[in-house]
Amino acid sequence: MNEKIHAFIVDKTRCFTNRELEMIEYLTKIHTMNEIQKTKDYDLFKDFSSNREIDQKHLNRLIETIKSKNLLSINPIIVDSEMRVIDGQHRLEAAKILNLHIFYISGDEINRHDIFRLNSNQKNWKTMDYINFYTVEKVKAYLELSKFINHYPHFSTSASISLCCGGKRSTVDIKAGTIQISDIESAYSIAETIKEMYQKYQLDFIYDSRFPMALSAAFDDKNFNIETFYHKIDENPRAFVKCTKIQDSKAMIMEIYNRSLSKNKIQI
């Protein structure tokens, strides 16, 4: 059975993070139109496909925090008029596990776009959370990027973004939903080569973001030939190592490829 809470009380003795202060400000604004309610009927709530998946580590930390001091009453979850969770799926899951009341606010003016508004500044929203969000929202570039990521699951997320976006990997664009896919056919072609290289050499750094981007730059040089590169690596395998920067990876590729060549050297 639902119970209405007629006052939104902020514990002024507690130090709040910027995220919590932002949430309190938002809740205070909508509280004039929406009463905070509480319930133990967890089946009332529905998930939003646009929202991020449950992070088990974050959930475990949250459970321990609530066990220490239960502050769910001053940080209610937010749902739309159909009881779909806009913000607070981790709090809901924690309350369910601990068999505690979950506090919530609902209203017609709250919608799925508030998921981004409420979560865009959170540290625990990762790159894939934004990609999943905009993919569900059917943003074309993110649909293509998600398809690529699913096709090459062993690639790091940053490597997939860099390959699909022509080397650009702007966090601002990713969060804002404004990434641009440049040459997707080239991205798939290079990805297949990298996959082949991994099968040949079994080195994890091949899937890292730095090496794929360096190799992509090598393909831009008309003198570069992948079979020649394989042969050169086989001649000097100790030179084929992980680098911490893209520029260092480029230098490594040039050093291996150009070794003993008097002409047709590459410059990347």
N, C-alpha and C positions, 0 to 999 in steps of 0.2 A: 504493500500500500504506500502511495506517495504522500509525503508530508511537505507542506509549504514552509519555507523559512522567510520570515517577514523582515529580516534585517540583514544587510550585508556588512559584516563587521570586519575591520582590518586590525590586526594585532600590531599596534604602533610600537610595541617594545621590541619587535623582531626586526632584524636587518634584512631587507629584501634585495634580491638581485635586480638588475635593469629589466630582465625578462619578466620577473614577477611584478615589478612596478608597472610595466607596460600592460600586463594582463589585468592588474587591479584597475587601472585607468579605464581600460576597455569594458570591464565588467561593471564598473560604477556607472558608465554611460548607459549601458543597456539594461541596468537593473531598474531604471525608472519605468521601463516598459515590460520587464520580465522578472517574475519572482523566482528566487532560488528555491529549488525543491530538492528533496532527498528521497532515496528509495533503496531497497535491497532486491528489487525485482530487476535483475541485470538483463533479463531477456527482453526488456522494453527497448533496449538500445540496438541500433543497427550500425554496421560499419560502412564507411564511405570508401569506394574503390580508389578515389583520388588520394586518400590519406596514406601515410607510410606504414610499412609493416611493423609489427611489434619487435622491438629490439630487446632480446632477452636479458642482456647485461644491464641495460638501462632499467628494465622492469625489476630485476633483482635488487638493484641499488635503491629504487623507489620503495620497494616493499620494506627493506631494512630501515629506511628513513621514516616511513609511516609507523612502523613498529616502535621506533624511538619516540616519535611525537606525531600524532595524527592531526595534520593541518588540512585535510581534504575539505573541511567546511568553509575555509576561506579561499579555496582555489577550486571552484566548481568546474566540471567539464561543460562544454558548450555543444548543444545539439540543435538541429533545425526542427521545423514543425513536424517532420516525419520521424523524429527521434534518431536521426543519423548523426553520428559523432563527428563534429567539426574539429574539436580540439579536446584532447584528454583521454585518448584510447589507452594509454599506459596507466593512467590513474584509475580508469574503469577496471582494467584487468587486475590491478593491484587490490582494489577494493573487493573484487569478486573472490580473489584468492584468500584474502584475509577476512572475508565475510563481514565487511563493514558497509555502512551506508555510503552511497555515492551521491554527491551533491551536483546538481546540474541546472543549467539555464537553457530554456528553449524559446524560440520565437520565429515568426514568419520572415522577419528581416534578416535573419542569419542564414547564409547559404554556403555552398561548397567553396566559393572563392575566398571565404574567410579562412579556410585551411591555410592558404598561402600567407594571408595577412598575419595570422597569429603565429605562424611557424617560421617565416622567412628569416628572422633574426636569431633563431635558436641555434646554439652550437651543435646540438645533437641531431640536427637535420643534415644528413650527408648528401653528397653529390647525387647518388642514386635515388634519394628521396625526391629531389627536384625533377630528375629525369622521369621517374615513375609518375609523378604528379602531372607533368605536362603531356606524358604519353597517354594517360587516361583521359586528359582533356583534348586529346586528338590534335595536338600541335604537330604539323607535318614533319618538321625537322627532328623532333623528339621521337616520333614514330619510326623514322628511318634509323636514328641512332639506337633506339631500343632493339630494333631488328638486328642491327649489326652486333650489338653487345650480346644478344642471345645466341647469335650464330658463332661468336668467338668468345665463349665464357672464360677461357684461360687468360685473355688479355686483361690488363689492368684497365679500370674505367677511364683513367686519364689517357692511356694509350688509344683507346677506342675513340674518345672525344677528339684527340689530336689528329688522328688519321681521317676521321670523317669531316672535321672542320678545317682541314688544310693547315694544321699546325697551331691553330688558335685554340686556346683553352681558358677563356675568360670566365672567372667565377661569377662576375657580375651578370654576364649574358646568360649563363646557365641558370642562375636564380631568377632572372627576369623573364625567362622563356623566350629569349631572342637569339639563340644560337643559329648559325647558318651552316648548312651542309654544303661543302664545296664540290668535290669530285668524288662521288660515292663509288663509282666504278674503279677508280684508282685505289681507293681505300680498301676495297675487297681484294684487288689484285695484290697489293702489298701485304695484306693480312694473310693471304694464301701462301705467299713466299715466306713470311715469318713463321707460319705454322709448319711449313716444310723444313725450315731451318731448325726449329725446335725439335722436330722428329729426328733430324740428322745429328744434332749436337747435344740435346737434352740439357740446355742451360736456361735456368729460369729468367735471367735478365733479358733474354730475347723477347719476352712478352711485356717487359717493363716499358714505360712511356718513352724513355730516352732513346733506347736503341731503335724502336720502330720509326721514330721521327728522323733519326739520323739516316737510317736505311732509305726512308722515303726521299730524303734530300739527295742521296747517292743515285737513286733512279732518275733524278732530274738531269744528271750529267750524262751526255750522249755516249761517253766512253765506258760507262759502267755496264758490266755484264755479270749477271748473278752466278753463272757457272764458273767464270774466272775467279770470282770472289770465293766460292766454295773451294776451289783448287788452292787458292792462296791461304785460306784458313787451314786447310789440311797440311800445307807445307809448314805453317808456323802456328800451331794451335794455342801455344802459350800466350800469344799476342791477342787472342780473342777473349777479352775479359769484360767484366761489368764496369761501367763508368757512371759517375755520379751526376754528370751534366751532359746535355745533348751535344754541346760543342766538343766535349771530350770523346763522346761516342763517334762523332764525325771524324775526329782526328785519328781514332783507332781504326776506323774503316779505311781511311786514306792510307794510313801507315801499312796496313796489311795488304791492301790492293796494289799500291804503287811500288811495293818492295820488288827490286830487281828489274823494274820496268824502265826502259829508256824513252819510251813514247807511249801515247794513249793513256797517260796518267789521269786520274780523276781529281777534281778540286771541288769540295763541297763545304 
